[in-house]
Every structure is written in structure tokens, then in C-alpha cells.
Amino acid sequence: MKTTLRASARILALNVAALAGVLTVSGAGIPAPDAPAQNAIAAQGVVVGDGYVIQAGRITAAAGADFAFDTPSISVAEKVAPVVVSHRRTIGRNPAPASVSGNAVLEEAAKYVGAPYRVGGTTPDGFDCSGFVSYVFRALGVSLPHSSAAYYNIGTRVSAEDAQPGDLIVSRGHVAIYAGGSMQIDSPRPGKTVQFRQIWQSSYVFVRVG
């Protein structure tokens, strides 16, 4: 079916959600408008809804422009199996580094990404920095103190060259778990959550325990 429309606003958007099929919009039949096309762009995106792959088109054109397109057919696409990651939280903008895989300490620590910071906290409902580190190691059978200052006096200090993922990063008033390279995982401060991030401390030592 051929449909001709006149854009009443600068942006005409075709939104597709929760359809059990694939919808493809072709921009081939959209002529350049007489008016200057400030946003004459055709783009496509892919979303997942109700277990099916859904492809949605978004069309933008200058206000008042005439354009036409063929109404596409809709057909069922392949089923997309849900991906289940046991005991893991969404890391979002702080992706887990490759060093997590196969490293017992980091795999345990990564389970709690997204857990909120809480002063004095020692559980996934809320951790402070040492509460998080001690909780992770306790799950691995290692007892550590709930005091960042105490970490200067435990384990074995190692050089930056010899540091390995899973070692501790100890600085004044803070303790984190080394994730390799320039990365660490920690429970930073009030208002933040457990996350992988760049090492920000300017003065610290590496400590190995276990």
C-alpha cells in the first residue's frame, strides 16, 4: 500500500514496540523536500520486545515536506532467547574488565555491582569500602577487618609491577580491590554504588591476602 503524508512538525517518528515481528522502513521512496531539509535523515534501530527482534524506523524531515513510502509487511522473526546471568547486577556504564573472568575474587566482587554505599554497611543492601572488601573475601573463606586503616597491617605488600587482579588497593581512609591495569572495584562514597572504575587514589599500596 502506498501512503502519502505531509509532515505537520519537523520530526515524524515511527515508534514500534511489543510487535511480534520485524518492521523495516525504507527511505528509498522519500524525495528531497522543496524546503531546506534541516533533518532529512532516515535511520533504523533494533530493540527487543516480548522475546522477538523488533526493527523500528525513525524518519525526520523538514516541516511541511511531502513524502511517501510503501507500507512494509510485518513478519515474525526469530525468537530471541533471554540471557540469564546468575547473581549478577547490570554494570551499565562501568563494564567489567576482562580480568574478571576466571578470577575468583573479581567474579565474587562483580556480583555486587550496583549495590549502594552505606556508612558502616557490610551487606549487599549497602556497603562501605571495607565492608564490601571484607564481604567479598569472607565468601571465599578469608576473614578481613571492617576498617580501612587496618588493611595497612595485613597480608603482604607487593609492588605495582607485581600486583595482580584480586589484590587490594589500600590508601588513606579507603580500600578497594585491584581489577588489573588502571582499574579497581570498590564501594566509593555516599550516593554512589559498587562499580568498576579507574584508580583515582594518588597515593596507595598494593596488598595481597589469602
MITI-41182 format. One record per residue (C-alpha): residue number from 1; residue in three letters; chain; x, z, y. Coordinates in nm, 3 decimals. Each point is the difference from the previous one (the first is absolute). Last residue first. Example, Ala and Ser with C-alpha at 12.3 -4.5 7.8 and 13.67 -1.06 7.14 Angstrom:
# MITI-41182
<2; 'SER'; 'A'; <1.367; 0.714; -0.106>> <1; 'ALA'; 'A'; <-0.137; 0.066; -0.344>> 
***
This chain:
# MITI-41182
<210; 'GLY'; 'A'; <4.452; 5.101; -1.506>> <209; 'VAL'; 'A'; <0.134; 0.011; 0.353>> <208; 'ARG'; 'A'; <0.210; -0.232; 0.215>> <207; 'VAL'; 'A'; <0.040; 0.070; 0.371>> <206; 'PHE'; 'A'; <0.068; -0.258; 0.270>> <205; 'VAL'; 'A'; <0.085; 0.133; 0.344>> <204; 'TYR'; 'A'; <-0.160; -0.056; 0.339>> <203; 'SER'; 'A'; <0.065; -0.070; 0.368>> <202; 'SER'; 'A'; <-0.183; -0.273; 0.192>> <201; 'GLN'; 'A'; <-0.322; 0.024; -0.200>> <200; 'TRP'; 'A'; <-0.213; -0.315; 0.012>> <199; 'ILE'; 'A'; <0.035; -0.125; -0.356>> <198; 'GLN'; 'A'; <-0.242; -0.293; -0.008>> <197; 'ARG'; 'A'; <-0.339; 0.051; -0.156>> <196; 'PHE'; 'A'; <-0.187; 0.063; -0.324>> <195; 'GLN'; 'A'; <-0.300; 0.217; 0.069>> <194; 'VAL'; 'A'; <-0.164; 0.341; -0.037>> <193; 'THR'; 'A'; <-0.246; 0.028; 0.286>> <192; 'LYS'; 'A'; <0.014; 0.061; 0.375>> <191; 'GLY'; 'A'; <-0.205; 0.211; 0.241>> <190; 'PRO'; 'A'; <0.227; 0.301; -0.037>> <189; 'ARG'; 'A'; <0.354; -0.099; -0.106>> <188; 'PRO'; 'A'; <0.197; -0.216; -0.243>> <187; 'SER'; 'A'; <-0.097; 0.038; -0.365>> <186; 'ASP'; 'A'; <0.285; -0.193; -0.153>> <185; 'ILE'; 'A'; <0.115; -0.320; -0.165>> <184; 'GLN'; 'A'; <0.335; -0.147; 0.099>> <183; 'MET'; 'A'; <0.143; -0.340; 0.081>> <182; 'SER'; 'A'; <0.331; -0.127; 0.142>> <181; 'GLY'; 'A'; <0.125; -0.136; -0.332>> <180; 'GLY'; 'A'; <-0.148; 0.213; -0.277>> <179; 'ALA'; 'A'; <-0.311; 0.216; -0.016>> <178; 'TYR'; 'A'; <0.154; 0.335; 0.101>> <177; 'ILE'; 'A'; <-0.247; 0.287; -0.021>> <176; 'ALA'; 'A'; <-0.059; 0.200; 0.317>> <175; 'VAL'; 'A'; <0.086; 0.341; 0.145>> <174; 'HIS'; 'A'; <-0.045; 0.121; 0.356>> <173; 'GLY'; 'A'; <0.082; 0.288; 0.237>> <172; 'ARG'; 'A'; <0.362; -0.102; 0.054>> <171; 'SER'; 'A'; <0.074; -0.278; -0.243>> <170; 'VAL'; 'A'; <-0.011; -0.043; -0.375>> <169; 'ILE'; 'A'; <-0.044; -0.338; -0.167>> <168; 'LEU'; 'A'; <-0.063; 0.059; -0.370>> <167; 'ASP'; 'A'; <0.109; -0.220; -0.289>> <166; 'GLY'; 'A'; <-0.267; -0.209; -0.173>> <165; 'PRO'; 'A'; <0.161; -0.332; 0.088>> <164; 'GLN'; 'A'; <0.378; 0.044; -0.033>> <163; 'ALA'; 'A'; <0.263; 0.130; 0.242>> <162; 'ASP'; 'A'; <0.360; -0.086; -0.092>> <161; 'GLU'; 'A'; <0.089; -0.190; 0.319>> <160; 'ALA'; 'A'; <-0.195; 0.248; 0.215>> <159; 'SER'; 'A'; <0.211; 0.277; -0.149>> <158; 'VAL'; 'A'; <-0.140; 0.254; -0.242>> <157; 'ARG'; 'A'; <-0.089; 0.367; 0.041>> <156; 'THR'; 'A'; <-0.081; 0.180; -0.321>> <155; 'GLY'; 'A'; <-0.312; 0.203; -0.068>> <154; 'ILE'; 'A'; <-0.119; 0.284; 0.222>> <153; 'ASN'; 'A'; <0.124; 0.168; 0.317>> <152; 'TYR'; 'A'; <-0.091; -0.252; 0.270>> <151; 'TYR'; 'A'; <-0.343; -0.027; -0.161>> <150; 'ALA'; 'A'; <-0.087; 0.353; 0.107>> <149; 'ALA'; 'A'; <-0.054; -0.107; 0.362>> <148; 'SER'; 'A'; <-0.289; -0.227; -0.104>> <147; 'SER'; 'A'; <-0.186; 0.291; -0.159>> <146; 'HIS'; 'A'; <-0.235; -0.025; -0.297>> <145; 'PRO'; 'A'; <0.277; 0.037; -0.254>> <144; 'LEU'; 'A'; <0.063; -0.228; -0.299>> <143; 'SER'; 'A'; <-0.092; 0.037; -0.369>> <142; 'VAL'; 'A'; <0.073; -0.309; -0.213>> <141; 'GLY'; 'A'; <-0.235; -0.090; -0.286>> <140; 'LEU'; 'A'; <-0.089; -0.350; 0.116>> <139; 'ALA'; 'A'; <-0.333; 0.106; 0.150>> <138; 'ARG'; 'A'; <0.194; 0.279; 0.173>> <137; 'PHE'; 'A'; <0.219; -0.268; 0.157>> <136; 'VAL'; 'A'; <-0.293; -0.167; 0.174>> <135; 'TYR'; 'A'; <-0.156; 0.330; 0.111>> <134; 'SER'; 'A'; <0.334; 0.129; 0.137>> <133; 'VAL'; 'A'; <0.047; -0.316; 0.208>> <132; 'PHE'; 'A'; <-0.355; 0.009; 0.140>> <131; 'GLY'; 'A'; <0.008; 0.371; 0.084>> <130; 'SER'; 'A'; <0.339; -0.054; 0.162>> <129; 'CYS'; 'A'; <-0.141; -0.252; 0.247>> <128; 'ASP'; 'A'; <-0.344; 0.154; 0.054>> <127; 'PHE'; 'A'; <-0.266; -0.113; -0.240>> <126; 'GLY'; 'A'; <-0.381; -0.031; 0.010>> <125; 'ASP'; 'A'; <-0.278; -0.047; -0.255>> <124; 'PRO'; 'A'; <0.274; -0.136; -0.227>> <123; 'THR'; 'A'; <0.125; 0.361; -0.034>> <122; 'THR'; 'A'; <0.269; 0.219; 0.164>> <121; 'GLY'; 'A'; <-0.112; 0.024; 0.361>> <120; 'GLY'; 'A'; <0.170; 0.248; 0.233>> <119; 'VAL'; 'A'; <-0.094; -0.211; 0.302>> <118; 'ARG'; 'A'; <-0.207; -0.290; -0.128>> <117; 'TYR'; 'A'; <0.104; -0.364; -0.006>> <116; 'PRO'; 'A'; <-0.255; -0.228; -0.158>> <115; 'ALA'; 'A'; <0.032; -0.173; -0.339>> <114; 'GLY'; 'A'; <0.025; -0.375; 0.059>> <113; 'VAL'; 'A'; <0.283; -0.057; -0.246>> <112; 'TYR'; 'A'; <-0.047; 0.264; -0.267>> <111; 'LYS'; 'A'; <0.061; -0.204; -0.315>> <110; 'ALA'; 'A'; <0.317; -0.139; 0.159>> <109; 'ALA'; 'A'; <0.177; 0.334; -0.052>> <108; 'GLU'; 'A'; <-0.041; -0.018; -0.378>> <107; 'GLU'; 'A'; <0.132; -0.356; -0.014>> <106; 'LEU'; 'A'; <0.278; 0.099; 0.239>> <105; 'VAL'; 'A'; <0.119; 0.288; -0.218>> <104; 'ALA'; 'A'; <-0.030; -0.187; -0.330>> <103; 'ASN'; 'A'; <0.182; -0.313; 0.119>> <102; 'GLY'; 'A'; <-0.107; -0.293; -0.217>> <101; 'SER'; 'A'; <-0.162; -0.189; 0.285>> <100; 'VAL'; 'A'; <0.035; 0.191; 0.326>> <99; 'SER'; 'A'; <0.327; -0.172; 0.099>> <98; 'ALA'; 'A'; <-0.194; -0.319; 0.076>> <97; 'PRO'; 'A'; <-0.123; 0.157; 0.323>> <96; 'ALA'; 'A'; <-0.358; 0.126; 0.030>> <95; 'PRO'; 'A'; <-0.188; -0.174; 0.277>> <94; 'ASN'; 'A'; <-0.066; 0.196; 0.319>> <93; 'ARG'; 'A'; <-0.263; -0.200; 0.182>> <92; 'GLY'; 'A'; <-0.259; 0.062; -0.269>> <91; 'ILE'; 'A'; <0.125; 0.251; -0.257>> <90; 'THR'; 'A'; <-0.330; 0.028; -0.175>> <89; 'ARG'; 'A'; <0.000; 0.302; -0.228>> <88; 'ARG'; 'A'; <0.115; -0.001; -0.359>> <87; 'HIS'; 'A'; <-0.129; 0.209; -0.287>> <86; 'SER'; 'A'; <-0.050; -0.298; -0.230>> <85; 'VAL'; 'A'; <0.027; -0.344; 0.151>> <84; 'VAL'; 'A'; <-0.309; -0.199; -0.087>> <83; 'VAL'; 'A'; <-0.022; -0.366; 0.091>> <82; 'PRO'; 'A'; <-0.350; -0.135; -0.035>> <81; 'ALA'; 'A'; <-0.033; -0.324; -0.196>> <80; 'VAL'; 'A'; <-0.083; -0.301; 0.213>> <79; 'LYS'; 'A'; <-0.265; -0.219; -0.159>> <78; 'GLU'; 'A'; <0.063; -0.368; 0.049>> <77; 'ALA'; 'A'; <-0.215; -0.189; 0.242>> <76; 'VAL'; 'A'; <-0.375; -0.054; 0.001>> <75; 'SER'; 'A'; <-0.105; -0.300; 0.203>> <74; 'ILE'; 'A'; <-0.117; -0.060; 0.353>> <73; 'SER'; 'A'; <-0.042; -0.353; 0.132>> <72; 'PRO'; 'A'; <0.113; -0.079; 0.350>> <71; 'THR'; 'A'; <-0.224; -0.082; 0.297>> <70; 'ASP'; 'A'; <0.166; -0.304; 0.152>> <69; 'PHE'; 'A'; <0.121; 0.059; 0.352>> <68; 'ALA'; 'A'; <-0.099; -0.087; 0.353>> <67; 'PHE'; 'A'; <0.127; 0.060; 0.351>> <66; 'ASP'; 'A'; <-0.129; 0.003; 0.355>> <65; 'ALA'; 'A'; <0.188; 0.219; 0.250>> <64; 'GLY'; 'A'; <-0.193; 0.234; 0.230>> <63; 'ALA'; 'A'; <0.266; 0.273; 0.006>> <62; 'ALA'; 'A'; <0.335; -0.119; -0.135>> <61; 'ALA'; 'A'; <0.046; 0.032; -0.374>> <60; 'THR'; 'A'; <0.072; 0.257; -0.269>> <59; 'ILE'; 'A'; <-0.073; -0.032; -0.371>> <58; 'ARG'; 'A'; <0.053; 0.269; -0.261>> <57; 'GLY'; 'A'; <-0.023; -0.083; -0.369>> <56; 'ALA'; 'A'; <-0.050; 0.245; -0.284>> <55; 'GLN'; 'A'; <0.139; -0.015; -0.351>> <54; 'ILE'; 'A'; <-0.148; 0.252; -0.240>> <53; 'VAL'; 'A'; <0.176; 0.089; -0.324>> <52; 'TYR'; 'A'; <-0.240; 0.197; -0.214>> <51; 'GLY'; 'A'; <-0.007; 0.367; -0.105>> <50; 'ASP'; 'A'; <-0.275; 0.098; 0.240>> <49; 'GLY'; 'A'; <0.201; -0.120; 0.294>> <48; 'VAL'; 'A'; <0.361; -0.108; 0.032>> <47; 'VAL'; 'A'; <0.112; -0.168; 0.321>> <46; 'VAL'; 'A'; <0.175; -0.329; 0.069>> <45; 'GLY'; 'A'; <0.055; -0.151; 0.340>> <44; 'GLN'; 'A'; <-0.042; -0.343; 0.155>> <43; 'ALA'; 'A'; <0.076; -0.148; 0.339>> <42; 'ALA'; 'A'; <-0.132; -0.273; 0.228>> <41; 'ILE'; 'A'; <0.119; 0.008; 0.360>> <40; 'ALA'; 'A'; <-0.145; -0.144; 0.320>> <39; 'ASN'; 'A'; <0.057; 0.315; 0.212>> <38; 'GLN'; 'A'; <0.052; -0.124; 0.353>> <37; 'ALA'; 'A'; <-0.135; -0.341; -0.077>> <36; 'PRO'; 'A'; <-0.029; -0.169; 0.338>> <35; 'ALA'; 'A'; <-0.353; -0.138; 0.019>> <34; 'ASP'; 'A'; <-0.071; -0.328; -0.176>> <33; 'PRO'; 'A'; <0.028; 0.175; -0.336>> <32; 'ALA'; 'A'; <0.249; -0.117; -0.268>> <31; 'PRO'; 'A'; <-0.198; -0.112; -0.299>> <30; 'ILE'; 'A'; <-0.088; 0.239; -0.286>> <29; 'GLY'; 'A'; <-0.049; -0.199; -0.320>> <28; 'ALA'; 'A'; <0.342; 0.079; -0.146>> <27; 'GLY'; 'A'; <-0.034; 0.376; 0.061>> <26; 'SER'; 'A'; <-0.111; 0.068; -0.354>> <25; 'VAL'; 'A'; <-0.168; 0.327; -0.090>> <24; 'THR'; 'A'; <0.047; 0.130; -0.352>> <23; 'LEU'; 'A'; <-0.236; 0.257; -0.152>> <22; 'VAL'; 'A'; <0.104; 0.151; -0.332>> <21; 'GLY'; 'A'; <-0.247; 0.191; -0.211>> <20; 'ALA'; 'A'; <-0.181; 0.325; -0.060>> <19; 'LEU'; 'A'; <-0.078; 0.067; 0.364>> <18; 'ALA'; 'A'; <0.071; 0.355; 0.122>> <17; 'ALA'; 'A'; <0.118; -0.108; 0.347>> <16; 'VAL'; 'A'; <0.022; -0.331; 0.183>> <15; 'ASN'; 'A'; <0.029; -0.013; 0.377>> <14; 'LEU'; 'A'; <-0.005; -0.331; 0.180>> <13; 'ALA'; 'A'; <0.119; 0.054; 0.353>> <12; 'LEU'; 'A'; <-0.084; -0.202; 0.309>> <11; 'ILE'; 'A'; <0.220; 0.100; 0.290>> <10; 'ARG'; 'A'; <-0.026; -0.123; 0.356>> <9; 'ALA'; 'A'; <-0.373; 0.052; 0.017>> <8; 'SER'; 'A'; <-0.308; -0.220; -0.032>> <7; 'ALA'; 'A'; <0.176; -0.240; -0.236>> <6; 'ARG'; 'A'; <-0.215; -0.304; -0.063>> <5; 'LEU'; 'A'; <-0.077; -0.071; -0.362>> <4; 'THR'; 'A'; <-0.039; -0.302; -0.226>> <3; 'THR'; 'A'; <-0.062; 0.051; -0.372>> <2; 'LYS'; 'A'; <0.052; -0.259; -0.273>> <1; 'MET'; 'A'; <-0.134; 0.093; -0.344>> 
***
